[in-house]
Structures are given as structure tokens and as C-alpha cells.
Amino acid sequence: MSLELIINNDIKTAMKAKEDVTLRGLRAIKSAILLAKTAEGAPKTQAPKTK
């Protein structure tokens, strides 16, 4: 399981549990990952194929 999927699942769990502090932290991490993936000079990777 990729780090992004783990973060997304943890975000869902925090939302259901109404854990605001945890949710803010996870969203910040997700945002940092997205910015790193879309930054100039970032290596181009393909998303894994799903069946």
C-alpha cells in the first residue's frame, strides 16, 4: 500500500472520529506530497495500474 493511500485512509478515519488536530496534520502531509509531485523538476512517475 502506498503512502498516499495510507494517508487518505487515515484522513477518512480522522473525519469519522472528528479528530480535528489529526485531520489538519494529515491534510498538511497530503498537501506536501501533492506539491512535491507537481513541482518543477520532480521525477515523472506513472500511477500504478489497477484492475
Backbone bond lengths (Angstrom), bond angles and torsions (degrees), N, CA, C in turn:
res aa  C-N    CA-C-N  psi(-1)  N-CA   C-N-CA  omega(-1)  CA-C   N-CA-C  phi
1 M - - - 1.450 - - 1.530 107.43 -
2 S 1.307 115.98 132.67 1.458 119.71 -177.78 1.529 110.96 -77.33
3 L 1.304 114.67 161.16 1.459 120.31 -179.87 1.523 111.04 -60.34
4 E 1.324 116.61 -38.80 1.467 120.02 179.54 1.533 111.75 -61.54
5 L 1.311 116.66 -41.95 1.468 119.86 179.44 1.519 110.72 -66.23
6 I 1.317 116.81 -39.11 1.464 120.61 177.98 1.526 110.18 -62.81
7 I 1.349 116.34 -45.17 1.465 120.96 179.06 1.528 110.18 -61.16
8 N 1.322 116.85 -45.96 1.471 120.44 -179.83 1.530 111.66 -61.03
9 N 1.334 116.69 -42.21 1.467 119.60 178.47 1.525 110.96 -65.75
10 D 1.330 116.49 -39.25 1.461 120.11 178.14 1.530 111.48 -66.13
11 I 1.328 116.85 -34.88 1.464 120.59 176.55 1.528 109.86 -62.99
12 K 1.322 116.60 -44.72 1.471 120.41 178.83 1.527 110.83 -60.53
13 T 1.327 115.79 -43.19 1.457 120.20 -179.86 1.524 111.08 -64.01
14 A 1.327 116.65 -43.14 1.468 120.67 179.92 1.522 110.94 -65.80
15 M 1.324 117.42 -35.72 1.460 120.37 178.32 1.527 110.63 -65.68
16 K 1.325 116.28 -42.99 1.465 120.25 -179.99 1.525 111.36 -65.43
17 A 1.341 115.91 -36.23 1.467 120.78 -178.34 1.530 112.17 -85.88
18 K 1.327 116.25 -3.85 1.469 122.60 -179.25 1.531 111.97 56.33
19 E 1.349 114.78 44.78 1.456 121.88 177.99 1.531 108.21 -95.73
20 D 1.320 116.49 91.57 1.457 121.77 -173.16 1.528 113.40 -63.15
21 V 1.314 117.73 -44.18 1.463 120.90 -177.34 1.519 110.32 -64.77
22 T 1.314 116.68 -46.11 1.463 121.56 178.64 1.520 110.48 -61.81
23 L 1.305 116.58 -42.32 1.454 121.74 -178.96 1.522 111.54 -62.71
24 R 1.339 116.67 -43.30 1.466 119.70 178.39 1.521 111.35 -62.46
25 G 1.311 116.48 -41.16 1.466 120.38 179.16 1.515 112.31 -64.48
26 L 1.316 116.52 -45.17 1.468 120.85 179.84 1.527 111.60 -64.94
27 R 1.325 116.40 -38.99 1.468 119.47 177.78 1.521 110.84 -65.44
28 A 1.316 117.61 -36.32 1.462 121.02 177.58 1.528 110.50 -65.24
29 I 1.320 116.07 -41.43 1.466 119.97 177.63 1.518 110.75 -64.27
30 K 1.322 116.79 -44.13 1.466 121.13 179.33 1.529 110.52 -61.23
31 S 1.323 116.32 -40.95 1.456 121.20 178.86 1.531 110.76 -63.64
32 A 1.321 117.04 -42.66 1.468 120.90 179.50 1.522 111.14 -63.75
33 I 1.313 116.87 -39.12 1.470 120.49 177.96 1.521 110.15 -64.48
34 L 1.320 116.82 -44.55 1.461 120.91 -179.87 1.528 111.23 -63.16
35 L 1.334 116.86 -42.98 1.461 120.40 178.24 1.524 111.50 -63.19
36 A 1.320 117.08 -39.91 1.462 120.62 179.14 1.529 111.16 -66.63
37 K 1.318 117.10 -36.76 1.461 120.57 -180.00 1.520 112.04 -70.34
38 T 1.334 117.64 -31.08 1.461 120.64 -175.31 1.523 113.19 -100.98
39 A 1.323 117.41 1.37 1.462 120.81 -179.02 1.526 110.64 -69.29
40 E 1.329 115.15 153.47 1.453 119.57 176.26 1.517 109.18 -63.73
41 G 1.310 115.88 138.93 1.445 120.75 179.02 1.516 114.00 83.35
42 A 1.323 117.27 -1.66 1.464 120.27 178.22 1.523 108.52 -70.89
43 P 1.316 117.48 141.01 1.470 119.25 179.50 1.518 110.68 -62.99
44 K 1.309 115.43 138.57 1.464 120.80 179.82 1.523 108.62 -83.71
45 T 1.312 115.98 121.73 1.454 121.11 178.13 1.514 109.24 -123.95
46 Q 1.300 115.35 152.61 1.438 119.95 177.89 1.510 108.99 -96.86
47 A 1.316 115.72 144.36 1.456 120.41 177.26 1.529 108.46 -68.87
48 P 1.313 116.91 144.03 1.462 118.14 177.84 1.517 111.26 -62.55
49 K 1.304 116.01 142.90 1.457 120.36 -179.67 1.512 109.24 -77.31
50 T 1.337 115.47 136.73 1.458 120.17 177.61 1.508 109.13 -108.76
51 K 1.292 115.69 153.62 1.472 119.92 -178.65 1.494 111.08 -96.44
